[in-house]
Amino acid sequence: MKDEMNRLVIPEGTRQIQDFKYSEHREIISADFPQSLEKIGAHAFYNCRSLSEIRFATSGTDIGNGAFKNCSRLKQISIEKNTDDLKLLKAILVDINQETEVELLYPDGYAKVVFPYYIDNYEENTPARIVMHISEGAGTMYRECIYSGDLDFKAYDALFSKEINLDIYDSAVAIAVNRLKYPYRLLPEAGERYRDYLCSNVKKIADKYLAENRIKELSELLKLQVADKETLEEITETARESGHKEGLCVLIDYYSENFADEDKKKYIF
């Protein structure tokens, strides 16, 4: 396969991708699907282990069984929601259990949501002679918020208290940041829960971003205005002590834009 096939673009006019068409093509890293596409066949992208991003120009494409099975790096999905159908998203997320970020482009707005990981475990109950299915992580519950027609945002947001208890720290942060940044169909009370969580943990989150050099994410976090002046000063001091110049610039700029006038007032008599 030629190098350009690393980024697969299915041409407009294509109506169907056959079963197993691209299975085992581990060089494919992204795939774009046209509005004309009606079906992706069973196991069409099976074991495409480098595939990390897929984009759909329509939400009406039918997804065959196991179409994206074993695509362990697939973590970004974009769908233009232009039909009354969203079964394709649930079908894809059934195939992958890793944390996945999903963009939904509606005619009246835009949403970006995170579906946490899950792991299926099985434990034998010897006295009862049965095998019990146990799901680890909140990912299964979040996936159940997708119905045939759409994502139930109210049900999705209501799961957050369970998410922060069941899942890893980064997942909860990503869910909260994306819902506040792109508040499509976000009810006020759900928004407050997300904001309260970020306000309570902003120092820890910012310190982690600085340590991992995630400056863009630090900037996006600050734009949500979840850090008060005192906490921002503490974060800035951490950046200064660690010698993180880029992070320090972002923090100082944010401080100047939001708290400089407050400092000036102290010296007006």
Secondary structure per residue as TSV (DSSP state, phi and psi in degrees):
chain	resnum	aa	ss	phi	psi
A	1	M	-	360.0	138.9
A	2	K	-	-69.7	161.4
A	3	D	G	-58.2	-36.4
A	4	E	G	-64.0	-17.6
A	5	M	G	-75.1	-7.5
A	6	N	G	-59.2	-32.4
A	7	R	E	-115.4	95.0
A	8	L	E	-79.3	127.5
A	9	V	E	-122.9	110.9
A	10	I	-	-79.8	123.8
A	11	P	-	-68.4	147.5
A	12	E	T	-59.2	139.4
A	13	G	T	106.6	-21.6
A	14	T	-	-69.6	129.1
A	15	R	-	-104.0	-25.3
A	16	Q	E	-150.3	141.9
A	17	I	E	-108.4	124.2
A	18	Q	-	-68.9	158.7
A	19	D	T	-53.4	135.6
A	20	F	T	62.7	13.2
A	21	K	T	-53.2	-46.7
A	22	Y	T	-116.5	14.5
A	23	S	T	-60.7	141.2
A	24	E	T	71.5	6.2
A	25	H	-	-83.2	84.3
A	26	R	T	-78.2	-0.8
A	27	E	T	-87.1	-15.0
A	28	I	-	-73.0	125.8
A	29	I	-	-109.3	-20.8
A	30	S	E	-151.8	158.8
A	31	A	E	-145.9	133.5
A	32	D	E	-112.9	130.1
A	33	F	E	-114.6	136.0
A	34	P	-	-81.1	168.3
A	35	Q	T	-65.8	-26.4
A	36	S	T	-74.4	-14.1
A	37	L	-	-71.0	121.1
A	38	E	-	-97.3	-29.6
A	39	K	E	-153.2	140.1
A	40	I	E	-109.4	121.4
A	41	G	-	-69.2	168.1
A	42	A	T	-58.4	133.4
A	43	H	T	56.6	27.0
A	44	A	T	-62.5	-32.8
A	45	F	T	-121.5	26.6
A	46	Y	T	-57.3	130.5
A	47	N	T	65.9	25.9
A	48	C	-	-83.3	82.7
A	49	R	T	-77.7	-6.3
A	50	S	T	-100.0	-8.5
A	51	L	-	-65.1	118.4
A	52	S	-	-117.8	-17.8
A	53	E	E	-146.9	135.4
A	54	I	E	-133.7	144.3
A	55	R	E	-132.3	131.4
A	56	F	E	-115.1	131.0
A	57	A	S	-85.3	-0.5
A	58	T	-	-149.9	151.4
A	59	S	S	-96.3	6.1
A	60	G	-	-96.9	5.7
A	61	T	-	-72.6	132.8
A	62	D	E	-84.6	134.8
A	63	I	E	-109.4	122.0
A	64	G	-	-74.0	165.2
A	65	N	T	-59.1	127.3
A	66	G	T	66.5	21.8
A	67	A	T	-58.8	-33.7
A	68	F	T	-120.9	25.4
A	69	K	T	-63.7	139.2
A	70	N	T	67.0	20.2
A	71	C	-	-90.0	76.6
A	72	S	T	-73.2	-12.7
A	73	R	T	-103.0	2.3
A	74	L	-	-72.9	107.0
A	75	K	-	-130.7	2.7
A	76	Q	E	-137.5	125.0
A	77	I	E	-130.4	132.0
A	78	S	E	-123.8	130.3
A	79	I	E	-134.3	128.2
A	80	E	E	-85.5	112.7
A	81	K	-	-83.9	86.2
A	82	N	-	-116.9	12.6
A	83	T	S	-135.8	174.5
A	84	D	S	-88.8	28.2
A	85	D	-	-129.2	140.7
A	86	L	-	-142.6	24.6
A	87	K	H	-63.4	-26.8
A	88	L	H	-62.4	-35.8
A	89	L	H	-65.9	-45.6
A	90	K	H	-64.1	-38.0
A	91	A	H	-63.3	-38.9
A	92	I	H	-69.3	-45.1
A	93	L	H	-69.5	-20.1
A	94	V	H	-67.7	-33.0
A	95	D	H	-78.1	-24.2
A	96	I	-	-124.1	138.5
A	97	N	-	-111.0	0.4
A	98	Q	S	-78.3	162.7
A	99	E	-	-60.8	133.5
A	100	T	E	-137.1	135.3
A	101	E	E	-98.5	129.4
A	102	V	E	-122.7	126.6
A	103	E	E	-98.6	131.0
A	104	L	E	-121.5	116.0
A	105	L	E	-100.5	103.7
A	106	Y	E	-92.6	159.3
A	107	P	T	-60.3	-27.3
A	108	D	T	-112.7	12.3
A	109	G	E	169.7	-171.6
A	110	Y	E	-141.5	137.1
A	111	A	E	-131.1	145.0
A	112	K	E	-131.1	118.3
A	113	V	E	-127.5	152.5
A	114	V	E	-112.5	131.2
A	115	F	E	-106.0	115.5
A	116	P	-	-66.1	169.0
A	117	Y	-	-72.8	165.9
A	118	Y	-	-150.0	155.3
A	119	I	E	-132.6	127.9
A	120	D	E	-88.5	124.4
A	121	N	E	-121.3	156.0
A	122	Y	E	-131.0	127.4
A	123	E	E	-119.8	135.1
A	124	E	E	-86.4	127.5
A	125	N	E	-99.0	92.5
A	126	T	T	-61.1	-46.2
A	127	P	T	-60.4	-37.7
A	128	A	T	-87.2	-8.5
A	129	R	T	57.5	42.7
A	130	I	E	-133.2	159.2
A	131	V	E	-109.6	124.5
A	132	M	E	-98.1	134.4
A	133	H	E	-90.0	124.6
A	134	I	E	-125.9	127.1
A	135	S	E	-103.3	125.3
A	136	E	E	-97.3	134.4
A	137	G	S	94.5	162.3
A	138	A	S	-88.9	0.3
A	139	G	H	-57.8	-38.7
A	140	T	H	-63.9	-44.1
A	141	M	H	-62.7	-40.8
A	142	Y	H	-65.4	-38.1
A	143	R	H	-66.4	-26.5
A	144	E	T	-72.9	-7.2
A	145	C	T	-81.8	-4.6
A	146	I	B	-94.5	121.4
A	147	Y	-	-105.9	-177.9
A	148	S	S	-62.4	-31.8
A	149	G	S	-94.3	-33.6
A	150	D	-	-166.8	178.2
A	151	L	B	-90.7	130.1
A	152	D	-	-83.9	96.3
A	153	F	H	-64.9	-35.0
A	154	K	H	-63.4	-44.7
A	155	A	H	-67.1	-39.2
A	156	Y	H	-59.6	-49.7
A	157	D	H	-67.5	-31.2
A	158	A	H	-67.4	-17.5
A	159	L	T	-80.9	-6.4
A	160	F	H	-61.3	-37.3
A	161	S	H	-63.0	-32.5
A	162	K	H	-74.3	-37.0
A	163	E	H	-59.7	-44.6
A	164	I	H	-71.0	-15.6
A	165	N	H	-95.9	-25.9
A	166	L	H	-99.5	-26.8
A	167	D	S	-116.8	172.7
A	168	I	-	-68.1	156.4
A	169	Y	H	-57.4	-46.0
A	170	D	H	-59.9	-35.9
A	171	S	H	-63.4	-45.1
A	172	A	H	-62.5	-42.0
A	173	V	H	-62.4	-46.6
A	174	A	H	-61.8	-40.5
A	175	I	H	-62.4	-49.1
A	176	A	H	-64.2	-45.5
A	177	V	H	-62.3	-45.9
A	178	N	H	-67.7	-36.6
A	179	R	H	-70.6	-33.7
A	180	L	H	-77.5	-35.1
A	181	K	H	-72.1	-36.3
A	182	Y	S	-126.3	78.9
A	183	P	-	-82.3	46.7
A	184	Y	T	-66.0	124.5
A	185	R	T	53.5	32.8
A	186	L	-	-90.6	117.2
A	187	L	-	-73.1	148.3
A	188	P	H	-54.2	-42.8
A	189	E	H	-66.8	-35.1
A	190	A	H	-69.3	-39.5
A	191	G	H	-60.7	-38.1
A	192	E	H	-66.6	-37.0
A	193	R	H	-62.8	-45.1
A	194	Y	H	-62.9	-44.3
A	195	R	H	-65.5	-43.2
A	196	D	H	-60.1	-40.2
A	197	Y	H	-63.4	-46.1
A	198	L	H	-67.6	-39.7
A	199	C	H	-61.8	-38.8
A	200	S	H	-72.5	-22.0
A	201	N	H	-120.4	9.4
A	202	V	H	-61.3	-37.0
A	203	K	H	-64.0	-45.9
A	204	K	H	-63.6	-42.7
A	205	I	H	-64.6	-47.7
A	206	A	H	-63.6	-41.5
A	207	D	H	-61.4	-38.9
A	208	K	H	-66.7	-43.0
A	209	Y	H	-60.9	-42.1
A	210	L	H	-64.1	-45.0
A	211	A	H	-63.4	-31.3
A	212	E	T	-100.1	8.1
A	213	N	T	58.4	38.3
A	214	R	-	-97.6	68.8
A	215	I	H	-71.3	-38.0
A	216	K	H	-60.9	-42.0
A	217	E	H	-68.7	-34.5
A	218	L	H	-62.0	-44.7
A	219	S	H	-61.8	-43.1
A	220	E	H	-65.0	-37.1
A	221	L	H	-63.3	-45.1
A	222	L	H	-63.1	-34.9
A	223	K	H	-62.8	-21.5
A	224	L	T	-78.3	-5.3
A	225	Q	T	55.9	52.5
A	226	V	-	-105.8	4.5
A	227	A	-	-115.4	123.3
A	228	D	-	-80.0	176.0
A	229	K	H	-60.5	-45.2
A	230	E	H	-63.3	-44.3
A	231	T	H	-66.4	-38.8
A	232	L	H	-63.3	-38.3
A	233	E	H	-63.7	-38.0
A	234	E	H	-66.2	-42.4
A	235	I	H	-64.8	-41.2
A	236	T	H	-62.4	-39.4
A	237	E	H	-65.6	-37.9
A	238	T	H	-61.3	-44.3
A	239	A	H	-64.1	-39.2
A	240	R	H	-66.0	-43.9
A	241	E	H	-65.8	-33.0
A	242	S	H	-86.1	-5.8
A	243	G	T	71.3	27.2
A	244	H	-	-86.8	91.1
A	245	K	H	-66.0	-43.5
A	246	E	H	-65.3	-44.5
A	247	G	H	-64.3	-38.5
A	248	L	H	-62.9	-40.8
A	249	C	H	-61.5	-43.0
A	250	V	H	-62.6	-43.5
A	251	L	H	-67.4	-42.5
A	252	I	H	-66.4	-40.6
A	253	D	H	-62.0	-42.7
A	254	Y	H	-65.5	-41.1
A	255	Y	H	-61.5	-44.0
A	256	S	H	-62.8	-38.6
A	257	E	H	-73.2	-27.3
A	258	N	H	-114.9	-23.6
A	259	F	H	-127.7	-4.2
A	260	A	H	-62.7	-42.0
A	261	D	H	-63.3	-35.2
A	262	E	H	-63.9	-39.1
A	263	D	H	-66.4	-38.9
A	264	K	H	-62.0	-37.8
A	265	K	H	-62.7	-26.4
A	266	K	H	-63.7	-27.7
A	267	Y	T	-104.0	12.6
A	268	I	-	-99.0	118.8
A	269	F	-	-109.8	360.0
